[in-house]
Amino acid sequence: MKSLREDAFRIIEDSISSVLPEKAVEQELKKLDLGDKIYLVAIGKAAWRMAKSAKDCLKEKVKGGVVITKYGHSQGPIEGLKIYEAGHPIPDENTITSTKEAVELAKGLSKDDTVLFLVSGGGSALFELPVDGVSLEDIINVTDMLLRCGANIVEINAIRKRMSRVKGGRFALMASPARVYSLVLSDVLGDRLDSIASGPAYPDSTTTKDVRKIIRKYDLKLPKHILQSLREETPKSLDNVETGIIGSVSKVCESAKNVAVSLGYNAMILTTTLDCEASEAGLFLASIAREEVEKERPLERPCAIILGGETVVHVKGTGKGGRNQELVLSAARGIRNYPGVVIASVGTDGTDGPTDAAGGIVDGKTAKALEEAGIDIDDALNDNDSYHALQKVNSLIKTGPTGTNVNDLIFILCDETKVREN
């Protein structure tokens, strides 16, 4: 063991490395016979790395393809493939241009062709072509509305599928009669294949009835032409698609546990499906940390308690931040003056909300340091300004784009310190 913070950064680095897509794609492709006429379409934040690995494995069997990833996530040209960067979490004109390119590729294929469809988190925003009567601005506005009201990813995607020509299984229909083989890095809790990137090549399990419930739940005020598009049902079966999951939040949590054990901690995974308000999750984690310090449970110290999932933020203010930053800022209130505790939370893709940080890390001294810097934690949380608060006390975690995306990694580290400072 080194310092808690040093160990935390080691756990983050090694765990994320374990779910980088290159090896996962390579291992899966070795098992498959996709023929000699393969067309590659890759979407999501990990699209470039997945595509590069696939091209290196399949070489001349790949006859062409399109790669669509987030700005800053491409690492250069890949021979024979067209590389696009586009907007995330809000789609932009590059999204439309690149998706059209992929659609044109898919529409021209025969039954002797195979589409290798590589999917990772962020694909919903990065792979988009509106249905007739709906504009890109409509999709942007509805997506923003859903994000701000705190809708979860399954709810958001249920709405977006019906505004899109490529989501909810519709892309696979376009590719027919070609065979589609989809390799997926899951960023959806429970690995719901129809929700990952809004399921462009998977039958949709959500219905128009579900959509009506979501509209009522969040009291969404949508114009008539949007409501009309939401009445259209999506494909419920596809006969030209096979799908395999090659990475998920469960794997990153298992890796974090193994790294923690190697560093000398007793470790456990508490859950891989954390799904609640970020600030509430932070208070919950702080309460677990206090239980550890005061009563040494659920584990003997030193210990690591690991969680995976994806919290939500109801945006009320005008500040800057993300769910991971908001979680740890909230947690800082509950571990004030507990010197032997660190709480960290990061997005495995290296980005947290519309910021350049992956998340944040706090300890027993963070709350006091914020106070001395003139920052009130409650005020910062109410303004959703976790980024600037954590930045003031050097508590942001910045990894840069990682090339993968399997939800968030969250953990508590406790050393053997038994006292609480006054």
Secondary structure, DSSP 4 states (H G I P E B T S, - for coil): ---HHHHHHHHHHHHHHHT-HHHHHHHHHTT----S-EEEEEESTTHHHHHHHHHHHHGGGEEEEEEEEETT---S--TTEEEEEE-SSS--HHHHHHHHHHHHHHHT--TT-EEEEEE-TTHHHHS--BPTT--HHHHHHHHHHHHHHT--HHHHHHHHHHTBSSTTTHHHHHHTTSEEEEEEE--STT--TTTGGG-TTS-----HHHHHHHHHHTT----HHHHHHTTSPPPS--SSEEEEEEE-HHHHHHHHHHHHHHTT-EEEEEEEEE-SBHHHHHHHHHHHHHHHHHH--SSPSSEEEEEEE--B----SS----HHHHHHHHHHHHTTT-TTEEEEEEETTS--SSSS--EEEEETTHHHHHHHTT--HHHHHHTT-HHHHHHHTT-EE-----S---SEEEEEEE-S------
